[in-house]
Amino acid sequence: MNLTTPAEHPFAQYVRILGKGKHGARGLSREEARNAMGMLLDGKVEDTQLGALLMLLRHKEESAEELAGFTEAIRPRLTAPAIPVDLDWPSYAGKKRHLPWYLLAAKALAVSGIRVFMHGAGAHTAGRLYSEQLLTALEIPRCRNWLAVRKALDRHNLAYAYLGDWMPALQRMIDLRNTLGLRSPIHSLARVINPLGARCSLQSIFHPGYQTVHREASRLLGDTALVIKGEGGEIEVNPDVPCHLYGCADGQAWEEEWPALSARRQVKPERLDPQLLEAFWRGEHDDNYGQQAVIATMAVALRGLGMPRNEAFSEAQRRWATRLGSRS
């Protein structure tokens, strides 16, 4: 029998804030989120508390203030050197309906001189095709440390880094997906981090309503960002439907609606054959959906870097047409 009341764990306050009940619970403030994530990253939290926090946030749905606060705790702990980057390109969703055409868009932009830093968490959900599974085939450098990232960007203007290599604590939280049975807010958070402070952070959020939350989080952080509802959750325009752009720059938010490029929905493939991506890149395979998806995705990225829509599309078409004759 314990006759002495044990001291409350310092992290318990954050679990209590989120889970105090129907009328007593609330979201974390930006400062509370920053402090809570700092404790998580510094290993000062029990696993039971980690699971409780993640699922309470998942049930409540994370706010822009929470995402901003979490990111402010992560960035100082990255120990990343100053590496110039034009586009931060998070890739955490995977594809199941269409091929990952966004990989070709990123590669074409890189060949044309735009420095693109991609990052993801590997394959974590069955039935999806992930970026990391196609890096070798598409000759996209996978980098295991920041020095390798710098070298790849200097040589190819394109680098991919696994979250587990540069922020293993967050990767561990994502890997709890199959233990907890639900995706955690870390899947969303990873898209906001922009670890190298790129000129523009591209983000794809599939679920309606989250786009404005992510745009606001990036605005609070002082970033330039462009958020879309990408196909399958990846940064890829679906040419069959209108694309709504949620952007922020210089502390101001903006929005644009881009019309669908196809008059009617195109038939999705019966299966995903990654070899078709390689053939399409080399100009040995035609795919109308893929062509439209690649060009529109490149245009969205260029819009994030400040080009007006019409110029962005013209530039995307030019850069795609000259991809095989440029430096690779």
C-alpha angles and dihedrals in degrees: 000000000000111000095177119078108237119234116257115253110252091235094054091085092067094050089048093051091057099037107035093118142272095307102023102048123094139164124273119264117237091259093047091050091050092050094044094051090046090057091047093052093045092054095245096129133084118239091242089057092048092053092046093050094047095050095043089052090046091052094045095039117236121269130223090250091054093048091048093048093048090050092050089057093048102048098063090049096054096084087205118159123231104279118168111237130173100192130027105205115188115194112187108131108066125210131264107160102043137016116270096263089164089077090064091046091054092045093050091050090050093049088053092056105269114130109230125188113194125187136176146158102246127241110334105148124057119242097031133108113226133202093241091061091060104040096099095046092050094041094240109153116242109209125202098193141017093263090058090047091054093048093047093049092047092050104033106012085232134088135165123203128188113233090227090063098053103027109016094171090063091045089055090054091051091048089060087074093098092043096050095035094229138074111258128224088260089081087062095038094055089063093057100047098086089189098194097041096246121197088249131016112213115204135181120200116177102191115081116249096027094086093073091045091056093044089052092048090054091046091052089052092052094244130142105236142167120201127191138168093250125197108276091354095295126114094268129118116233102220092201095069136039115273119222115204121208110192141171133190134161090007094303127113124220138175138201134183116217116196123237115271096213124063091219138011114282122227113263117229120264090233137005112252109187091195088072089065091059092047091047091052091052092048092247097115132047123215119166094196091047093048092052093043094051096047094045092047091051089049091052090052091050089048088056088055090056107270119135114246099259093046090045092056093046091049092046091054092047094048092047092049091053098041096108094048096050130083112286 
